[in-house]
Amino acid sequence: GFGSKTSNTIEKNFGRSTTNNMVADPQLLAGLGAALSLFLSSVGAGFGSVHAGIFALRSFDAAGWFFAFAPIAIAGVLSIYGIIVAVITVGKMDGMTQAQGYKSLSAGLSVGLSCLASGLAIGKFLEKHIAVETRPRPLPSSQEQGGETEPLLTSSTNRREIILAPRGGWGLLVVLVFIEAIGLYGLIVALILSA
């Protein structure tokens, strides 16, 4: 009948029996691993880069170009980790077994999710750093400068404040490098799975 003809066509086209055992296509698993590694690591790098760019534009004059733009490079490296795993996975797709397909999917998820977590952490850290460093601070009173005394009670609208640029430095870079290392750990596990 029609059902047996259809099952014979499926068996002929896909080279697998039509029993109840589901067999995952290793090339599909590897392709998903490559896509997820690239997508998730790029989302993490993008999120981190947005906050790193805001930090760079706000602190360029105060911190200098190196300390201002280094966080952008640190966040951007996360997407490179995803590209590395995606290229390795795509290069091994021909003649892949089902176990290798699952390993490729696991490798892609390993680097993708760790880079996503790293990028989110970089972004949140810089967001908090910018908020703390750029909070309004009161100007020194004229009394400390030897001028006239200010009244004891002043309205908040008359209060003079200054907003400083966020500070960069070696401490900030060390923190960002250690946060970025989360993505590096995912890359190491992904390379071991891909071997």
Secondary structure, DSSP 4 states (H G I P E B T S, - for coil): -HHHHHHHHHHHHH-S--SS-----HHHHHHHHHHHHHHHHHHHHHHHHHHHHHHHHHHHHHHHHHHHHHHHHHHHHHHHHHHHHHHHHHHT-TT--HHHHHHHHHHHHHHHHHHHHHHHHHHHHHHHHHHHHTS-EEPPPTTTTTSPPPPS---TTT--EE-PPPP--HHHHHHHHHHHHHHHHHHHHHHHHH-
